[in-house]
C-alpha cells in the first residue's frame, strides 16, 4: 500500500465555468491501467492513464480521445447494464449513451471490468485525467488520504 500512496496526487482543478482553481483543496487523481474487453477477454492495447476518483459520479467514464486511442468497440444497446446507459428508464427523448466494456486496474488496489460511458469534458482537464472512476468502482474500495505527497497544478 505504501507504493500506492506515493502515486496519489491531490490536484487543484479549475472551475468548469470560470477556469479558476476551485480553492486550496484538490481532487484525487490516480494512475490506472485500462484495456478494452470483448466477450469478457482483454482486447487491444493497454494504457496507463490518470483517473479522477469522483465520488459524485455513479458510473465510471472515459474521454472520447481515449476511446479512439484504445480502439474500443461500442456495445450494442442491451449488452451493458441499464444503469451504464445513463438512464434508469428509457423514454422517447432519452438517447442511450455509448457504452464500452473495459478492464480497469488500480495498482495495489484491485481490478474491475466495468461498463463505462463516454464523457466529453473540457480539453484542459485532459492534461490531468482521461478516466473518471465513479462509485460503481469506488464502492468496493476503502481509501484514506492523509496529506498529499505533492500537489500538481494544471
MARGU-32837 format. One record per residue (C-alpha): residue number from 1; residue in one letter; z, x, y negated. Coordinates in steps of 0.05 Angstrom, whole numbers, plus 5000, padded with zeros to 4 digits. Layout:
BEGIN
resi,resn,up,east,north
NUM,A,Z,X,Y;
...
This chain:
BEGIN
resi,resn,up,east,north
1,X,5000,5000,5000;
2,X,5012,5058,4952;
3,X,4938,5077,4955;
4,X,4920,5006,4933;
5,X,4969,5008,4875;
6,X,4933,5068,4847;
7,X,4868,5028,4844;
8,X,4894,4967,4808;
9,X,4873,4963,4735;
10,X,4901,4914,4685;
11,X,4843,4905,4637;
12,X,4843,4872,4569;
13,X,4783,4824,4569;
14,X,4751,4800,4505;
15,X,4755,4726,4489;
16,X,4692,4688,4512;
17,X,4689,4652,4445;
18,X,4708,4706,4394;
19,X,4692,4770,4431;
20,X,4760,4798,4411;
21,X,4811,4823,4460;
22,X,4859,4769,4483;
23,X,4922,4807,4469;
24,X,4965,4861,4500;
25,X,4963,4832,4569;
26,X,4906,4843,4617;
27,X,4873,4817,4679;
28,X,4879,4846,4749;
29,X,4814,4879,4769;
30,X,4809,4909,4839;
31,X,4755,4945,4878;
32,X,4725,4904,4935;
33,X,4671,4915,4986;
34,X,4622,4858,4991;
35,X,4566,4844,5040;
36,X,4523,4785,5060;
37,X,4534,4744,5123;
38,X,4482,4707,5163;
39,X,4506,4667,5223;
40,X,4574,4700,5218;
41,X,4544,4770,5225;
42,X,4541,4821,5168;
43,X,4472,4828,5139;
44,X,4441,4874,5088;
45,X,4473,4927,5045;
46,X,4546,4930,5027;
47,X,4570,4948,4957;
48,X,4635,4968,4926;
49,X,4645,4924,4865;
50,X,4700,4908,4816;
51,X,4731,4840,4824;
52,X,4773,4798,4776;
53,X,4833,4765,4810;
54,X,4831,4696,4779;
55,X,4889,4650,4797;
56,X,4856,4594,4757;
57,X,4793,4594,4799;
58,X,4794,4551,4861;
59,X,4733,4584,4893;
60,X,4710,4656,4892;
61,X,4645,4671,4858;
62,X,4594,4726,4845;
63,X,4546,4742,4788;
64,X,4471,4728,4798;
65,X,4454,4802,4789;
66,X,4498,4819,4848;
67,X,4465,4765,4889;
68,X,4398,4799,4876;
69,X,4426,4869,4890;
70,X,4453,4846,4957;
71,X,4392,4803,4973;
72,X,4438,4746,4992;
73,X,4408,4684,5023;
74,X,4428,4617,4992;
75,X,4456,4568,5042;
76,X,4425,4500,5051;
77,X,4465,4440,5028;
78,X,4514,4423,5083;
79,X,4521,4494,5111;
80,X,4583,4510,5069;
81,X,4646,4471,5058;
82,X,4642,4416,5005;
83,X,4694,4449,4961;
84,X,4650,4510,4955;
85,X,4595,4467,4927;
86,X,4632,4456,4863;
87,X,4647,4382,4871;
88,X,4691,4344,4918;
89,X,4649,4281,4911;
90,X,4574,4286,4903;
91,X,4542,4238,4853;
92,X,4471,4230,4829;
93,X,4489,4271,4767;
94,X,4523,4326,4807;
95,X,4477,4382,4828;
96,X,4508,4426,4881;
97,X,4519,4498,4861;
98,X,4484,4553,4901;
99,X,4530,4576,4957;
100,X,4529,4643,4993;
101,X,4568,4669,5053;
102,X,4596,4739,5045;
103,X,4646,4787,5075;
104,X,4695,4809,5022;
105,X,4744,4866,5035;
106,X,4802,4889,4992;
107,X,4823,4956,5018;
108,X,4893,4958,5048;
109,X,4899,4883,5037;
110,X,4850,4844,5081;
111,X,4781,4819,5097;
112,X,4753,4749,5087;
113,X,4688,4713,5099;
114,X,4687,4663,5041;
115,X,4633,4617,5017;
116,X,4623,4638,4945;
117,X,4588,4605,4886;
118,X,4540,4637,4837;
119,X,4572,4643,4768;
120,X,4537,4663,4704;
121,X,4586,4696,4656;
122,X,4573,4737,4594;
123,X,4539,4804,4606;
124,X,4595,4842,4571;
125,X,4641,4823,4629;
126,X,4593,4853,4680;
127,X,4616,4922,4658;
128,X,4686,4902,4682;
129,X,4671,4858,4743;
130,X,4616,4821,4780;
131,X,4661,4786,4831;
132,X,4714,4733,4819;
133,X,4768,4726,4871;
134,X,4795,4654,4869;
135,X,4853,4621,4902;
136,X,4811,4609,4965;
137,X,4827,4682,4980;
138,X,4889,4695,4937;
139,X,4929,4641,4973;
140,X,4930,4687,5034;
141,X,4958,4746,4993;
142,X,5022,4765,4960;
143,X,5018,4813,4902;
144,X,5069,4845,4858;
145,X,5046,4881,4795;
146,X,5099,4920,4761;
147,X,5070,4964,4708;
148,X,4996,4980,4704;
149,X,4978,5051,4723;
150,X,4926,5051,4668;
151,X,4892,5004,4621;
152,X,4817,5002,4619;
153,X,4787,4980,4553;
154,X,4717,4949,4552;
